[in-house]
Amino acid sequence: MDRNSAYGLIRQLLVELFEIDAEKITPEADLYQDLDIDSIDAIDLAVEFKKRTGRQLMPDEFKKIRTVGDIVDVVCGFSKGG
């Protein structure tokens, strides 16, 4: 999955799952402060991502994620690593 595809999917999921205004979702947007995501929401996001892609976001890596761009970095890392 390339960066644009990953970003598009994450953005789509944030809009669909949490009804976040798409204009607020930028690579620099902080999930917790700017987008008002909590830890349960983050788990829901990871579960839905796995359903759509078959790729699991590991909990220890997900804990380090703060921004939308961080998610894209992790997703692209999985893509490069297999």
CNS distance restraints for C-alpha pairs under 8 A (distance, minus, plus):
assign (resid   1 and name CA) (resid   5 and name CA) 6.17 0.50 0.50
assign (resid   1 and name CA) (resid   6 and name CA) 6.23 0.50 0.50
assign (resid   1 and name CA) (resid  75 and name CA) 7.56 0.50 0.50
assign (resid   1 and name CA) (resid  76 and name CA) 6.28 0.50 0.50
assign (resid   1 and name CA) (resid  79 and name CA) 5.67 0.50 0.50
assign (resid   2 and name CA) (resid   6 and name CA) 6.15 0.50 0.50
assign (resid   2 and name CA) (resid  76 and name CA) 6.32 0.50 0.50
assign (resid   2 and name CA) (resid  79 and name CA) 7.76 0.50 0.50
assign (resid   3 and name CA) (resid   7 and name CA) 6.01 0.50 0.50
assign (resid   3 and name CA) (resid  72 and name CA) 6.28 0.50 0.50
assign (resid   3 and name CA) (resid  73 and name CA) 7.73 0.50 0.50
assign (resid   3 and name CA) (resid  76 and name CA) 6.34 0.50 0.50
assign (resid   4 and name CA) (resid   8 and name CA) 6.04 0.50 0.50
assign (resid   5 and name CA) (resid   9 and name CA) 6.16 0.50 0.50
assign (resid   6 and name CA) (resid  10 and name CA) 6.15 0.50 0.50
assign (resid   6 and name CA) (resid  72 and name CA) 5.70 0.50 0.50
assign (resid   6 and name CA) (resid  75 and name CA) 6.71 0.50 0.50
assign (resid   6 and name CA) (resid  76 and name CA) 7.30 0.50 0.50
assign (resid   7 and name CA) (resid  11 and name CA) 5.98 0.50 0.50
assign (resid   7 and name CA) (resid  27 and name CA) 7.83 0.50 0.50
assign (resid   7 and name CA) (resid  68 and name CA) 7.74 0.50 0.50
assign (resid   7 and name CA) (resid  69 and name CA) 7.65 0.50 0.50
assign (resid   7 and name CA) (resid  72 and name CA) 5.83 0.50 0.50
assign (resid   8 and name CA) (resid  12 and name CA) 6.07 0.50 0.50
assign (resid   9 and name CA) (resid  13 and name CA) 6.13 0.50 0.50
assign (resid  10 and name CA) (resid  14 and name CA) 6.18 0.50 0.50
assign (resid  10 and name CA) (resid  49 and name CA) 7.80 0.50 0.50
assign (resid  10 and name CA) (resid  68 and name CA) 7.59 0.50 0.50
assign (resid  10 and name CA) (resid  71 and name CA) 7.83 0.50 0.50
assign (resid  10 and name CA) (resid  72 and name CA) 7.77 0.50 0.50
assign (resid  11 and name CA) (resid  15 and name CA) 6.32 0.50 0.50
assign (resid  11 and name CA) (resid  22 and name CA) 7.02 0.50 0.50
assign (resid  11 and name CA) (resid  25 and name CA) 6.44 0.50 0.50
assign (resid  12 and name CA) (resid  16 and name CA) 6.08 0.50 0.50
assign (resid  13 and name CA) (resid  17 and name CA) 5.68 0.50 0.50
assign (resid  13 and name CA) (resid  18 and name CA) 7.85 0.50 0.50
assign (resid  13 and name CA) (resid  45 and name CA) 7.10 0.50 0.50
assign (resid  13 and name CA) (resid  48 and name CA) 7.71 0.50 0.50
assign (resid  13 and name CA) (resid  49 and name CA) 7.74 0.50 0.50
assign (resid  14 and name CA) (resid  18 and name CA) 5.52 0.50 0.50
assign (resid  14 and name CA) (resid  19 and name CA) 6.80 0.50 0.50
assign (resid  14 and name CA) (resid  20 and name CA) 6.12 0.50 0.50
assign (resid  14 and name CA) (resid  45 and name CA) 7.56 0.50 0.50
assign (resid  15 and name CA) (resid  19 and name CA) 4.62 0.50 0.50
assign (resid  15 and name CA) (resid  20 and name CA) 4.76 0.50 0.50
assign (resid  15 and name CA) (resid  21 and name CA) 6.46 0.50 0.50
assign (resid  15 and name CA) (resid  22 and name CA) 6.21 0.50 0.50
assign (resid  16 and name CA) (resid  20 and name CA) 7.76 0.50 0.50
assign (resid  17 and name CA) (resid  45 and name CA) 7.64 0.50 0.50
assign (resid  20 and name CA) (resid  24 and name CA) 7.28 0.50 0.50
assign (resid  20 and name CA) (resid  25 and name CA) 7.72 0.50 0.50
assign (resid  20 and name CA) (resid  35 and name CA) 7.04 0.50 0.50
assign (resid  21 and name CA) (resid  25 and name CA) 7.16 0.50 0.50
assign (resid  24 and name CA) (resid  29 and name CA) 7.22 0.50 0.50
assign (resid  24 and name CA) (resid  34 and name CA) 7.79 0.50 0.50
assign (resid  24 and name CA) (resid  35 and name CA) 7.31 0.50 0.50
assign (resid  25 and name CA) (resid  29 and name CA) 6.02 0.50 0.50
assign (resid  25 and name CA) (resid  35 and name CA) 7.57 0.50 0.50
assign (resid  25 and name CA) (resid  68 and name CA) 7.39 0.50 0.50
assign (resid  26 and name CA) (resid  68 and name CA) 6.65 0.50 0.50
assign (resid  26 and name CA) (resid  69 and name CA) 7.70 0.50 0.50
assign (resid  27 and name CA) (resid  67 and name CA) 6.60 0.50 0.50
assign (resid  27 and name CA) (resid  68 and name CA) 4.82 0.50 0.50
assign (resid  27 and name CA) (resid  69 and name CA) 4.19 0.50 0.50
assign (resid  27 and name CA) (resid  70 and name CA) 7.80 0.50 0.50
assign (resid  28 and name CA) (resid  67 and name CA) 5.83 0.50 0.50
assign (resid  28 and name CA) (resid  68 and name CA) 6.34 0.50 0.50
assign (resid  28 and name CA) (resid  69 and name CA) 6.10 0.50 0.50
assign (resid  29 and name CA) (resid  34 and name CA) 5.83 0.50 0.50
assign (resid  29 and name CA) (resid  35 and name CA) 7.04 0.50 0.50
assign (resid  29 and name CA) (resid  67 and name CA) 5.38 0.50 0.50
assign (resid  29 and name CA) (resid  68 and name CA) 5.88 0.50 0.50
assign (resid  29 and name CA) (resid  69 and name CA) 7.78 0.50 0.50
assign (resid  30 and name CA) (resid  34 and name CA) 5.02 0.50 0.50
assign (resid  30 and name CA) (resid  35 and name CA) 6.45 0.50 0.50
assign (resid  30 and name CA) (resid  66 and name CA) 5.60 0.50 0.50
assign (resid  30 and name CA) (resid  67 and name CA) 4.30 0.50 0.50
assign (resid  30 and name CA) (resid  68 and name CA) 6.69 0.50 0.50
assign (resid  31 and name CA) (resid  35 and name CA) 4.95 0.50 0.50
assign (resid  31 and name CA) (resid  36 and name CA) 6.32 0.50 0.50
assign (resid  31 and name CA) (resid  37 and name CA) 5.48 0.50 0.50
assign (resid  31 and name CA) (resid  66 and name CA) 5.86 0.50 0.50
assign (resid  31 and name CA) (resid  67 and name CA) 5.34 0.50 0.50
assign (resid  31 and name CA) (resid  68 and name CA) 6.53 0.50 0.50
assign (resid  32 and name CA) (resid  36 and name CA) 4.83 0.50 0.50
assign (resid  32 and name CA) (resid  37 and name CA) 4.74 0.50 0.50
assign (resid  32 and name CA) (resid  38 and name CA) 6.14 0.50 0.50
assign (resid  32 and name CA) (resid  66 and name CA) 7.16 0.50 0.50
assign (resid  33 and name CA) (resid  37 and name CA) 7.54 0.50 0.50
assign (resid  37 and name CA) (resid  41 and name CA) 5.72 0.50 0.50
assign (resid  37 and name CA) (resid  42 and name CA) 6.63 0.50 0.50
assign (resid  38 and name CA) (resid  42 and name CA) 6.26 0.50 0.50
assign (resid  39 and name CA) (resid  43 and name CA) 6.42 0.50 0.50
assign (resid  40 and name CA) (resid  44 and name CA) 6.33 0.50 0.50
assign (resid  41 and name CA) (resid  45 and name CA) 6.11 0.50 0.50
assign (resid  42 and name CA) (resid  46 and name CA) 6.27 0.50 0.50
assign (resid  43 and name CA) (resid  47 and name CA) 6.17 0.50 0.50
assign (resid  44 and name CA) (resid  48 and name CA) 6.13 0.50 0.50
assign (resid  45 and name CA) (resid  49 and name CA) 6.03 0.50 0.50
assign (resid  46 and name CA) (resid  50 and name CA) 6.26 0.50 0.50
assign (resid  46 and name CA) (resid  56 and name CA) 7.18 0.50 0.50
assign (resid  46 and name CA) (resid  57 and name CA) 6.01 0.50 0.50
assign (resid  47 and name CA) (resid  51 and name CA) 6.34 0.50 0.50
assign (resid  47 and name CA) (resid  56 and name CA) 7.69 0.50 0.50
assign (resid  48 and name CA) (resid  52 and name CA) 6.29 0.50 0.50
assign (resid  49 and name CA) (resid  53 and name CA) 6.06 0.50 0.50
assign (resid  49 and name CA) (resid  54 and name CA) 7.62 0.50 0.50
assign (resid  49 and name CA) (resid  55 and name CA) 7.22 0.50 0.50
assign (resid  49 and name CA) (resid  56 and name CA) 7.49 0.50 0.50
assign (resid  50 and name CA) (resid  54 and name CA) 4.71 0.50 0.50
assign (resid  50 and name CA) (resid  55 and name CA) 4.88 0.50 0.50
assign (resid  50 and name CA) (resid  56 and name CA) 5.13 0.50 0.50
assign (resid  50 and name CA) (resid  57 and name CA) 7.36 0.50 0.50
assign (resid  51 and name CA) (resid  55 and name CA) 7.89 0.50 0.50
assign (resid  55 and name CA) (resid  78 and name CA) 7.94 0.50 0.50
assign (resid  57 and name CA) (resid  61 and name CA) 7.10 0.50 0.50
assign (resid  57 and name CA) (resid  62 and name CA) 6.45 0.50 0.50
assign (resid  57 and name CA) (resid  74 and name CA) 7.86 0.50 0.50
assign (resid  57 and name CA) (resid  75 and name CA) 7.64 0.50 0.50
assign (resid  58 and name CA) (resid  62 and name CA) 6.06 0.50 0.50
assign (resid  59 and name CA) (resid  63 and name CA) 6.15 0.50 0.50
assign (resid  60 and name CA) (resid  64 and name CA) 7.12 0.50 0.50
assign (resid  61 and name CA) (resid  65 and name CA) 6.95 0.50 0.50
assign (resid  61 and name CA) (resid  74 and name CA) 7.59 0.50 0.50
assign (resid  62 and name CA) (resid  71 and name CA) 7.86 0.50 0.50
assign (resid  65 and name CA) (resid  70 and name CA) 5.35 0.50 0.50
assign (resid  65 and name CA) (resid  71 and name CA) 6.26 0.50 0.50
assign (resid  66 and name CA) (resid  70 and name CA) 6.33 0.50 0.50
assign (resid  67 and name CA) (resid  71 and name CA) 6.79 0.50 0.50
assign (resid  68 and name CA) (resid  72 and name CA) 6.57 0.50 0.50
assign (resid  69 and name CA) (resid  73 and name CA) 6.21 0.50 0.50
assign (resid  70 and name CA) (resid  74 and name CA) 6.31 0.50 0.50
assign (resid  71 and name CA) (resid  75 and name CA) 6.09 0.50 0.50
assign (resid  72 and name CA) (resid  76 and name CA) 6.00 0.50 0.50
assign (resid  73 and name CA) (resid  77 and name CA) 6.06 0.50 0.50
assign (resid  74 and name CA) (resid  78 and name CA) 6.35 0.50 0.50
assign (resid  75 and name CA) (resid  79 and name CA) 6.33 0.50 0.50
assign (resid  76 and name CA) (resid  80 and name CA) 6.20 0.50 0.50
assign (resid  77 and name CA) (resid  81 and name CA) 5.98 0.50 0.50
assign (resid  78 and name CA) (resid  82 and name CA) 5.82 0.50 0.50
